Amino acid sequence: MSAPERYREVVAQLAGAVVELRERDAARAAELRRELRDTEGELRAAADRLTLARGMAELRWEAALQVMWTAEEPGKPRPRPDHRADPARHADLERAADEALEALRAAADRRLFRRRR
């Protein structure tokens, strides 16, 4: 095989490799776009959960202050968020906060009832 023929063969192989690389890159780019879309959705959902959790914490705090005010007890400053809390335990922590608020309400009701006697 002569040098020009060998050159043409190598250039043809390179051209084929370039086409193959472009196709692979296009497929990978489409896959990355899908992953980005999914990740952005997860991020939006997490932000929504955070907003809801903060709102619920605020409502619980206000309810607790109202119970303590009714019981004539001084309120405390609002607790700060614990950034070490495990997000996977969110539902358990929400349930525990609801139970603590109900216990506070029950304690206030018992105390108020005893005072009226």
PyMOL commands that set and color helices and strands:
alter all, ss='L'
color gray80, all
select helices_A, chain A and resi 3-70+87-116
alter helices_A, ss='H'
color red, helices_A
deselect
rebuild
show_as cartoon
